[in-house]
Amino acid sequence: MIKDDKTREEMKRIIRENQDKTLNELKRMIKNKLPEGEREKFTFNDLMELISEINQEREKEKEEKMQKVSFRRTNRARNIEGEER
């Protein structure tokens, strides 16, 4: 798998922007962006690993968003309860 963070982020960007494409098309697009020597090393498993990372990042963002919303609700509830007293 590609170790260079810049290259990995570029591959993830390609996947995010082309979610409507098939896995084979995504793999081909990524391979075309890689340097000659790296193309041979990029496998279907590498593609699935990148997709998994993207999904984990999205899940983490969703959880953080839910925590923020929950915190806001709690604060609002406290403010309303204070006003009612």
N, C-alpha and C positions, 0 to 999 in steps of 0.2 A: 504494500500500500504506500501511497505517496506520503512522505513525512513533512514536506514543506507546507506550512500553514497557509501561506498565500495561495498556493496551488489548490489546496483543499477547499479554501473558502470560494475560490473561483468555480470549482466543480459543484459545490453546494449551490452557488448562485445559478449556475446553468440548470441544475435540477429544479430549483424553485421556480425559475422563469418558464420552464417547459414541462410543467406538471401534466399537461394533457398528452404528452408524447408517450410512446411505449418504452419499456425498459431497454429494448434493443436500440431504439433511436437515441435514447439518453446516453447509453454507453458509447455509441458511435460519435455523438456530438462531443462528449468529453474526451474520447481518444483523439479526435481531430485537433483538440486544443493542446494536447500534451506534446512535449518534445519527442523526437524519434525514439530514443532509448526507453522512455517511460511508457510508450504506447503498448509495448509487448507485455509489460508488467501489470497493466490495469486489467482486472478480471471482473466478471459478473459479481463475485462476492464482494469486491471492493465497492462496486456501485451500490449493492445492498447495504453495506456498512455505512456509506454516506447517507443514504436515505434514512437509515435507522437513526443516525446522529441528528438529522434534520427533524425527525419526528420527536426525538427526545427534547430538542431545543424548543419546539413548539409546545410540547406538553408542559415544560418548565415555565414558559412564558404565560401559558393559560393558568397555571397554578398561582403564579405571582399576581396575575390580574385578579383572580378570584379572592386572594388574600387582601388586596387593596380594597376591593369592593366591600368585602366583609368588614374591614376596619372602618370604612366610611359609614356603613350602616350602624355599627355599634356606636360611633360618635354621634350620629344623628339621633339615635334612640336615647342616648344619655341627655342630649340637649333638649329633646322633647320632654323627657321625663322631668328634667329640671324645671322646665317652663310650666308643666302641669302642677307641680308642687306649689 
